[in-house]
Amino acid sequence: MKKILLLFVCLRCFDWTSHAQLKIGVKAGLNFANVTSTAGFSNSDRTGYMIGGYIAPKAKKLLGFRSEIMLSRQGYNYKTNTNNNTVSLDYLLLPQLITLNIGKKINIHAGPQIAILLNAESDTIRNNGGLINYFKKFDYAVAGGLEISPLSGFFIGARINVSLQKANEEAPLGGSWPAEVPRLDVRNNVVQVYAGWRF
């Protein structure tokens, strides 16, 4: 599955570079992130940021495609009997989206997404503390959302990203394990709201 998604991304990017007419967009916004399946681990939403852009062939019909790249800060807040902490997970997101264009003002989009973990840290374990070793370096998900363009060039949007793979490594039986990382399998779940400009 991972190899298929990576191949899809590479082929799509290569294919779009052959188009003479490309639309380019930039955007930034907020993430409302959490992890799912955390029985025995009290967690809550973590607010982060996202910034990135996209390229797409100029849409001439109802359906279109676009390839995005984003830096996304995700993670979760958690509380146990002895700890109260925040975990930050920085990902490079590579969504490949099909767009349904409703006139010139609205589009609905959905598709697969690849995520590469760049950094993991908590309030007590910074980026050189090895926390990243307890999380998967690669994630894949499905993404879907809605964009509205009230003014020419300007757009606002919202999207949900639902992971299809567990975010953390498998915890060993016994032995030491960071309190910041659940021993159960967890998955990223992110809602994004953003604004941007297309050229």
C-alpha positions in Angstrom: 0.0 0.0 0.0 2.8 2.4 0.9 4.7 1.8 -2.4 1.5 2.2 -4.4 0.8 5.6 -2.9 4.3 6.8 -3.3 4.3 5.7 -7.0 0.9 7.4 -7.5 2.4 10.7 -6.1 5.5 10.5 -8.3 3.5 9.8 -11.4 0.9 12.5 -10.8 3.6 15.1 -10.2 5.5 14.1 -13.3 2.3 14.1 -15.4 1.3 17.6 -14.3 4.6 19.1 -15.1 3.8 18.3 -18.8 0.8 20.6 -18.7 1.4 24.1 -20.1 -1.4 25.7 -17.9 -0.9 25.2 -14.2 -2.7 26.9 -11.4 -0.7 27.5 -8.2 -2.0 28.2 -4.8 -0.6 29.0 -1.3 -2.5 28.6 2.0 -2.0 28.6 5.8 -4.3 27.9 8.7 -5.0 26.0 11.9 -5.0 22.3 12.8 -7.3 20.8 15.4 -5.5 17.5 16.0 -6.0 14.4 18.2 -5.3 10.7 18.2 -8.0 8.0 18.3 -8.2 4.6 20.0 -6.6 5.7 23.3 -8.4 3.7 26.0 -6.6 4.1 29.3 -4.9 7.3 28.0 -6.8 10.6 28.6 -6.1 12.8 25.6 -7.6 16.0 24.1 -7.3 18.2 21.0 -4.0 19.9 20.2 -4.1 23.1 18.2 -1.3 23.5 15.7 -0.7 25.1 12.3 -0.4 24.2 8.7 1.3 26.0 5.7 1.8 24.9 2.2 0.7 25.1 -1.4 -0.5 23.2 -4.4 -0.3 22.9 -8.2 -3.1 21.8 -10.5 -3.9 21.7 -14.2 -6.4 24.5 -15.1 -9.8 22.9 -14.6 -11.9 23.0 -17.7 -14.7 20.7 -16.6 -16.6 19.6 -13.5 -13.7 17.4 -12.3 -10.1 18.3 -11.6 -7.0 17.2 -9.8 -4.3 18.8 -7.7 -1.2 17.9 -5.8 -0.4 19.6 -2.5 2.6 19.9 -0.1 2.1 21.1 3.4 4.0 21.4 6.7 1.6 20.4 9.4 2.0 20.5 13.2 -0.2 17.9 14.8 -0.2 15.9 18.0 -2.3 15.7 21.2 -2.6 16.8 24.8 -2.6 14.0 27.3 -3.1 13.4 31.0 -2.3 10.4 33.2 -2.2 9.9 36.9 1.3 11.3 37.1 1.7 13.4 33.9 0.1 16.3 32.1 1.8 17.1 28.8 1.6 18.1 25.1 3.0 16.1 22.3 3.8 17.8 19.0 4.2 15.8 15.7 5.5 17.7 12.7 4.5 16.1 9.4 5.2 16.8 5.7 1.8 16.1 4.0 1.4 15.2 0.4 -2.3 15.0 -0.5 -3.3 13.9 -4.1 -6.9 15.2 -4.6 -9.7 14.9 -7.0 -11.8 18.1 -7.0 -15.5 18.5 -7.8 -15.9 22.1 -9.1 -19.3 23.6 -8.5 -19.2 26.8 -10.6 -16.3 29.1 -10.0 -16.9 29.6 -6.3 -17.0 26.2 -4.6 -15.0 22.9 -4.8 -15.3 19.7 -2.9 -12.1 17.6 -2.8 -11.0 14.2 -1.6 -8.2 11.7 -2.1 -5.3 9.8 -0.6 -2.6 11.5 1.5 1.0 10.5 2.4 2.6 11.9 5.5 6.3 11.9 6.5 7.1 12.5 10.2 9.8 15.2 10.5 9.9 15.7 14.2 8.3 14.6 17.5 8.7 16.3 20.9 6.8 17.0 24.1 7.0 19.6 26.8 9.6 17.5 28.6 11.3 15.7 25.6 12.7 18.0 22.9 13.6 17.1 19.4 17.0 15.6 20.4 15.5 13.4 23.0 14.6 10.6 20.8 10.8 10.8 21.0 10.5 10.5 17.2 11.8 6.9 17.5 8.5 5.8 19.2 6.4 7.0 16.2 6.0 5.7 12.7 8.1 7.7 10.2 5.4 7.2 7.5 1.7 7.6 7.6 -1.1 7.4 5.0 -4.6 8.7 5.2 -7.7 9.9 3.3 -8.4 13.6 3.1 -11.6 15.4 2.2 -12.9 18.9 2.4 -14.6 22.0 1.0 -13.3 25.3 -0.4 -15.2 28.5 -1.1 -13.8 31.4 -3.1 -15.7 34.6 -2.2 -13.3 36.8 -4.1 -11.2 36.3 -7.2 -8.0 34.5 -6.1 -8.9 34.4 -2.4 -10.3 31.2 -0.9 -11.1 29.7 2.5 -11.6 26.0 3.3 -11.9 23.2 5.8 -10.7 19.6 5.6 -10.5 16.5 7.7 -7.6 14.0 7.5 -8.2 10.5 8.8 -5.2 8.2 9.2 -5.4 4.6 8.0 -2.3 3.5 9.9 -1.3 3.6 13.5 0.9 6.6 14.4 3.0 5.0 17.1 5.5 2.1 17.1 4.5 -1.2 18.8 5.2 -1.0 22.5 7.3 -3.9 23.9 6.0 -6.1 26.6 7.5 -4.7 29.8 10.6 -2.5 29.8 10.7 1.3 29.6 8.3 3.3 27.4 7.7 7.1 27.4 4.6 8.2 29.2 3.9 10.6 26.3 3.3 7.7 23.9 0.3 5.4 24.3 1.0 1.7 24.5 -2.1 1.1 22.5 -2.3 1.6 18.7 -3.4 5.2 17.9 -4.2 7.0 14.7 -3.9 10.7 13.7 -7.2 12.6 13.2 -6.9 16.2 12.1 -9.4 19.0 11.2 -7.9 21.9 9.2 -9.3 25.4 8.6 -7.4 27.7 6.3 -7.3 30.6 3.9 -5.2 31.1 0.8 -4.6 32.7 -2.5 -4.5 31.1 -6.0 -2.6 32.6 -8.9 
